[in-house]
Amino acid sequence: MPSSLIGVLQRHCQGIDSACPDPEPQQFTSLAETLSRIPDPRRVRGRRYHLGSLLALCLVAVLGGARSLAAIARFAADTDSSLREQLGLTSSTPNASTLGRLLARLDGDALDDAVGAWLARYAADPVDEPGETLIGLAVDGKTVRGSRTDGMAVHLLAAALHGCQTVIAQRQVAAKSNEIPAFAPLLDRLDLRGVVVTADAMHTQSTHAEHVITAGGHYLLVVKGNQKKLRKQLRRLPWREIPLQARTTGAGHGRREVRRLKVCTVQPGLLFPHAVQAMEIKRRRTHRRTGKVQTKTVYAVTSLSPEQARPAQLAQLVQNHWSVEALHHVRDVTYSEDASRVRTGTAPRAMATLRNLAIGLMRQAGWTNIAAAVDHYRSRPQHATATLGLTA
């Protein structure tokens, strides 16, 4: 077994530009061992395959682009015997029904906690020295549209590191509810010291702010119509008298965007707990094909003081929050998540967790193009197996 999992991953994509810095070599807990420790929902009698072997099979297949239970079963049947032995499948291979029954009965929270804790410990976010650079953690939800049954689809709330688009926590939103009650349970198992939690306007709630601060973290939250009085206070701040403090530009999807940011230190009377600074962000978006220009003003509040975060850092945190949308885009485009017809029990959530884990592993390996990474692991399944820390 290799002493450094990241070292194994990096050898798979030598010469590829990395979006994340190379983590320091260290002793890793085997991912295969982590998967094998998840509670097994099956009866002891009649078990043909070990739980860890089945989950390892699913992960290796997803790394190679498997989008369905049938695709995972085909991968298991088509792969060579040596790789099956590495996965612990010595006698036969499971069919799609066997995999579906297992994933449908798994404890979704236990799976997400195990995978999230493993990734949280080993994910390499772009930090220089602890305590000096802020770590951004984006909280955002996504509906698995193909899981719709009786009018309800599985909706998942995730927390992803800004720099590496790696999901380190996930919770399923209860049916006939929304993301707000799931916010605290999502962050409960995370160490938020030195972390800035970013979220959209839905989570600009006093209770959420209190929860983050109590846990030792900081927040940066967008303010919109759901906090009318607070937004009114922010609009009345003397923005005209405040000079421009940060300007960033970006281009993509056929448009060019310029973002201008002003920051104002707020008084204790602001209608939001622990708020120290307020931001006015003006976005000017120009569509290249039509020449149409759109301008939008957004307000936000943060618990970070001017000494803890300069305007340029705040602008970067606001911009990087939307990296979680890029992650959702990958799941929808590369893995066709919204088209998936996995619907039974916790299976839709488990498949989403496996996709998050696969993408996190690819990002740690230095892949910036997930589609190219999928092609790589599809043609070299032994590289995918190596991520588990298994030996022949």
PyMOL commands that set and color helices and strands:
alter all, ss='L'
color gray80, all
select helices_A, chain A and resi 5-12+31-36+51-63+69-78+81-87+96-105+108-122+180-187+201-203+206-214+225-235+239-241+311-321+323-333+337-339+347-364+370-379+381-386
alter helices_A, ss='H'
color red, helices_A
select strands_A, chain A and resi 135-149+152-161+166-172+195-199+218-223+246-252+255-265+277-287+293-302
alter strands_A, ss='S'
color yellow, strands_A
deselect
rebuild
show_as cartoon
